[in-house]
Amino acid sequence: MKPLVELVDIKKTYQTKYEETEAIKGFSLNIVRGDFISIVGPSGCGKSTVLSIIAGLTEPSGGSVKFLNDSITIGYMPQKDELFSWRSIYKNAVLGLEIQHKLTPEHLIYVEYLMKAYGLQEFKNAYPSQLSGGMRQRAALIRTLALKPDILLLDEPFSALDYQTRLTVSDDIRSIIAREEKTAVLVTHDLSEAISLSDKVAVMSARPSVLKRIYDISLPKSASGHERRLMNDFAGYFDAIWKDIDKNE
């Protein structure tokens, strides 16, 4: 199957007044339709930069990003939910459609379906301050899905949540992504989260970063994230990936 996106030998260099810093010196990755890939690595290795390059928010210094065709669309979900406090949950959910002039009956019906399916219908007229952190993240995901993107980019979207909420919401979002048959790339510093949610885990080295290895996670897709964490093979994946990251090569 031809990839939706090919990252070919991506490089990123930052120029300051006094010096040039090589952040990423070689990152290649194929993203195939239906993939759920997590990108992990040492702090500051450029994980979020890779997402920004895929999204077109940052230009690479070298290499290329190749899309299957010109119609591929991308949804980006940042660390914070970025909901507007003065807009209701429903008004936040349709914000992207509003900006892109896509408030069509078809898209609005889809938003209604998403809100009903994922437990926010009765809160559609509430404001973000009235919702829990987990519900706000679901609302942010619905806003992203409303545009029907081909690829979802998730930049540590659970990092601001407390641990218990984080486990619940990450499971919810994995379920939503699977049900909507979306392709997703998640950046996270939490190895357990990466293994419990993903089909593949891409490990980046310390700066200047390269892609060290890709692990295929052969845990049942039908299992929840919590169930995956309890499986015998989970610890083996965790140990192998941890050792890969811990080797500062």
C-alpha positions as CSV (number, residue, x, y, z in Angstrom):
1,M,0.0,0.0,0.0
2,K,1.4,3.4,-1.0
3,P,1.9,5.7,2.0
4,L,-0.3,8.7,2.6
5,V,2.8,10.6,3.7
6,E,6.5,9.9,3.2
7,L,9.1,11.8,5.2
8,V,12.4,11.4,3.4
9,D,15.6,12.3,5.3
10,I,14.1,15.3,7.1
11,K,16.6,17.7,8.5
12,K,16.1,20.8,10.7
13,T,18.7,23.4,11.6
14,Y,18.0,26.4,13.8
15,Q,20.1,29.6,13.2
16,T,20.7,32.0,16.1
17,K,22.7,35.2,16.1
18,Y,25.8,33.3,17.2
19,E,25.5,29.7,16.1
20,E,23.8,27.1,14.0
21,T,22.1,24.2,15.9
22,E,21.4,20.9,14.1
23,A,18.2,19.6,15.7
24,I,17.2,16.8,13.3
25,K,19.8,15.3,10.9
26,G,17.9,12.4,9.4
27,F,14.3,11.3,9.9
28,S,12.5,9.1,7.4
29,L,9.1,7.6,8.0
30,N,6.2,6.3,5.9
31,I,2.6,6.8,7.2
32,V,0.2,4.4,5.7
33,R,-3.6,4.7,5.8
34,G,-5.0,3.3,9.1
35,D,-1.7,3.6,11.0
36,F,-1.6,4.8,14.6
37,I,2.1,5.7,15.1
38,S,3.6,7.2,18.3
39,I,6.9,9.1,18.1
40,V,9.0,8.9,21.3
41,G,12.5,10.0,22.3
42,P,14.6,12.0,24.7
43,S,13.3,15.4,25.8
44,G,14.2,18.1,23.2
45,C,14.9,15.6,20.4
46,G,12.5,17.3,18.0
47,K,9.4,15.1,18.2
48,S,7.0,18.1,18.0
49,T,9.1,19.6,15.2
50,V,8.4,16.5,13.1
51,L,4.7,17.0,13.6
52,S,5.0,20.7,12.7
53,I,6.9,19.8,9.5
54,I,4.2,17.2,8.5
55,A,1.5,19.9,9.2
56,G,3.3,22.5,7.1
57,L,3.8,24.8,10.1
58,T,7.6,24.5,9.9
59,E,9.8,24.2,6.9
60,P,12.5,21.5,7.0
61,S,16.1,22.5,6.3
62,G,16.5,19.5,4.1
63,G,14.7,16.4,2.9
64,S,11.2,16.3,1.7
65,V,7.6,15.6,2.8
66,K,5.6,13.7,0.0
67,F,1.9,13.3,0.1
68,L,0.0,10.6,-1.7
69,N,-2.0,13.3,-3.5
70,D,-3.0,17.0,-3.3
71,S,-6.3,16.3,-1.5
72,I,-4.7,14.8,1.7
73,T,-6.0,16.9,4.6
74,I,-4.4,17.1,8.1
75,G,-6.0,17.8,11.5
76,Y,-3.7,19.1,14.2
77,M,-4.5,18.7,18.0
78,P,-2.0,20.6,20.2
79,Q,-1.1,20.0,23.9
80,K,-3.7,22.5,25.1
81,D,-7.4,22.1,24.0
82,E,-7.4,25.8,22.9
83,L,-11.2,26.1,23.3
84,F,-12.5,29.6,23.3
85,S,-14.0,30.4,26.7
86,W,-16.7,32.7,25.3
87,R,-18.0,30.0,22.8
88,S,-20.2,27.1,23.7
89,I,-18.9,23.6,23.3
90,Y,-20.9,23.3,20.1
91,K,-19.7,26.6,18.8
92,N,-16.1,25.5,19.5
93,A,-16.7,22.2,17.7
94,V,-17.8,23.9,14.5
95,L,-15.1,26.6,14.7
96,G,-12.9,25.0,12.0
97,L,-15.8,24.6,9.7
98,E,-16.7,28.2,10.2
99,I,-13.2,29.4,9.4
100,Q,-13.0,27.3,6.3
101,H,-16.5,28.2,5.2
102,K,-17.7,24.6,5.4
103,L,-20.8,25.0,7.6
104,T,-22.7,22.7,5.2
105,P,-25.6,20.5,6.3
106,E,-23.4,17.4,5.7
107,H,-20.7,18.7,8.0
108,L,-23.1,19.9,10.7
109,I,-24.9,16.5,10.8
110,Y,-21.5,14.9,11.3
111,V,-20.7,17.2,14.2
112,E,-24.0,16.3,15.8
113,Y,-23.2,12.6,15.3
114,L,-19.8,13.0,16.9
115,M,-21.2,14.9,19.9
116,K,-23.9,12.2,20.5
117,A,-21.5,9.3,20.0
118,Y,-18.9,10.6,22.4
119,G,-21.0,11.9,25.3
120,L,-21.1,15.6,24.7
121,Q,-24.5,16.2,23.3
122,E,-26.1,17.2,26.6
123,F,-23.2,19.7,27.1
124,K,-23.4,21.3,23.7
125,N,-24.6,24.6,25.2
126,A,-22.2,24.6,28.1
127,Y,-19.0,26.6,28.1
128,P,-15.4,25.1,28.5
129,S,-15.1,26.3,32.1
130,Q,-18.0,24.1,33.0
131,L,-16.4,20.9,31.7
132,S,-13.8,18.6,33.1
133,G,-10.3,18.4,31.4
134,G,-11.2,15.1,29.8
135,M,-14.4,16.4,28.3
136,R,-12.7,19.5,27.0
137,Q,-10.1,17.2,25.2
138,R,-13.0,15.3,23.6
139,A,-14.5,18.5,22.5
140,A,-11.2,19.5,21.0
141,L,-10.9,16.2,19.2
142,I,-14.4,16.6,17.8
143,R,-13.5,20.1,16.5
144,T,-10.5,18.5,14.7
145,L,-12.5,15.5,13.3
146,A,-15.3,17.8,12.1
147,L,-13.2,18.7,9.1
148,K,-12.8,15.0,8.2
149,P,-9.0,15.1,8.0
150,D,-7.2,12.1,6.4
151,I,-4.4,12.3,9.1
152,L,-4.6,13.4,12.8
153,L,-1.5,14.8,14.4
154,L,-1.6,14.7,18.2
155,D,1.0,16.7,20.0
156,E,1.0,15.4,23.6
157,P,-2.7,16.1,23.9
158,F,-3.0,14.4,27.4
159,S,0.0,16.1,29.1
160,A,-2.1,18.7,31.0
161,L,-4.4,16.1,32.5
162,D,-4.0,14.4,35.9
163,Y,-2.9,10.7,35.7
164,Q,-6.3,9.0,36.1
165,T,-8.1,11.4,33.7
166,R,-5.2,10.9,31.3
167,L,-5.7,7.1,31.2
168,T,-9.4,7.4,30.6
169,V,-9.2,10.1,28.0
170,S,-6.4,8.5,26.0
171,D,-8.5,5.3,25.9
172,D,-11.5,7.3,24.7
173,I,-9.5,9.0,22.0
174,R,-8.0,5.8,20.8
175,S,-11.5,4.3,20.6
176,I,-12.7,7.4,18.7
177,I,-9.8,7.3,16.2
178,A,-10.4,3.5,15.6
179,R,-14.1,3.9,15.2
180,E,-13.7,6.8,12.7
181,E,-11.0,4.8,10.9
182,K,-8.5,7.7,11.1
183,T,-4.8,7.6,10.5
184,A,-3.0,9.2,13.5
185,V,0.5,10.2,14.6
186,L,1.0,10.9,18.3
187,V,3.9,12.6,20.0
188,T,4.4,11.6,23.6
189,H,7.1,11.3,26.2
190,D,5.1,8.6,28.0
191,L,6.3,5.1,26.8
192,S,3.3,3.3,28.4
193,E,0.9,5.6,26.6
194,A,2.7,5.1,23.3
195,I,2.6,1.3,23.6
196,S,-0.9,1.1,24.8
197,L,-2.4,3.3,22.1
198,S,-0.3,2.6,19.0
199,D,0.3,0.1,16.3
200,K,3.9,1.3,15.7
201,V,6.3,3.3,17.9
202,A,9.0,5.3,16.2
203,V,12.1,6.0,18.4
204,M,14.1,9.2,17.9
205,S,17.7,9.6,19.1
206,A,19.0,12.5,21.2
207,R,20.0,15.7,19.2
208,P,21.0,15.9,16.5
209,S,18.1,13.4,16.0
210,V,17.7,10.5,13.7
211,L,15.1,7.8,13.6
212,K,16.7,4.9,15.5
213,R,14.0,2.2,15.1
214,I,10.4,1.5,14.5
215,Y,8.7,-1.1,16.7
216,D,5.6,-2.9,15.5
217,I,3.3,-3.3,18.5
218,S,1.6,-6.7,18.1
219,L,-1.0,-6.2,20.8
220,P,-4.7,-6.8,19.9
221,K,-6.2,-3.7,18.3
222,S,-9.6,-4.6,19.8
223,A,-8.2,-4.4,23.3
224,S,-8.4,-1.1,25.3
225,G,-5.3,0.8,26.3
226,H,-5.8,-0.4,29.9
227,E,-6.2,-4.0,28.7
228,R,-3.0,-3.7,26.6
229,R,-1.0,-2.5,29.6
230,L,-1.9,-5.7,31.5
231,M,-0.8,-8.1,28.7
232,N,2.4,-10.1,29.1
233,D,4.1,-8.6,26.0
234,F,3.6,-5.0,27.2
235,A,6.6,-5.1,29.6
236,G,8.9,-6.5,26.9
237,Y,8.0,-3.6,24.5
238,F,8.5,-1.1,27.3
239,D,11.9,-2.5,28.3
240,A,13.2,-2.6,24.7
241,I,12.0,0.9,23.8
242,W,13.3,2.3,27.1
243,K,16.7,0.9,26.5
244,D,16.7,2.3,23.0
245,I,16.0,5.8,24.3
246,D,18.4,5.5,27.2
247,K,21.3,4.7,24.8
248,N,22.4,8.2,23.9
249,E,23.7,7.4,20.4
